[in-house]
Amino acid sequence: MTRIAPPSPPSTDTTAPSAVRPRRFTQEEYFRMIDSGVLGPTDRTELINGYLVEMTAQNAPHRAAVGKVDQQFQKRLDERAYWVQTQATLPLDCRNVPEPDIAILEGAPDDLLNQEPDEVPLVIEVSDTTLAYDRTERCACYASNDVPAYWIINLQNHTLECYRRPAADEYRERRTLDRTDTVRLPFNDTLSIDVGALLPSPSEAGKDTGGD
């Protein structure tokens, strides 16, 4: 007599198939999601290397540093060939649409109505809990798009990290300055800023309300 084997029990292996990969998006798809409402006004995201990245909330030291950086550059770039874009979208390539804290752009704001700027001479991120990410993924994003200079306002160590000379997806030069140092603007070496003027005051930096 032929014996029929009982059915095999369902597999308990929960390991994802090796062929499964996260979905990467293009700049065009990203903006289409925004225009269609898939990503709404309350969705704080950016596109890094094709992946949607959720941006963290900003604590008081982070907001203070962004405000101070903005003030310092507004003073120095008045009536010059550059302007300050604060916490706004910066389309770079097909897979990267970051939203840096500060971007120094060539030309004037109205130029954006016609096309993206030909030159982005400096990008600045204010970093606390995202420091490791800003030193790796975001750094690679800016270097691979030939942004000549990238600064990180390091709120953990109260320093300024200056990256220059992009090559492929990294910067070949890095300097770390403290609040007693002075830094020259990478796109105009006749202009300089005291690093201490970019950092929150020690009393403000000591507050921790959570976030970036």
Order of alpha helices (4+ residues) and beta strands (2+ residues): alpha-beta-beta-alpha-beta-beta-beta-alpha-alpha-beta-beta-beta-beta-beta-alpha
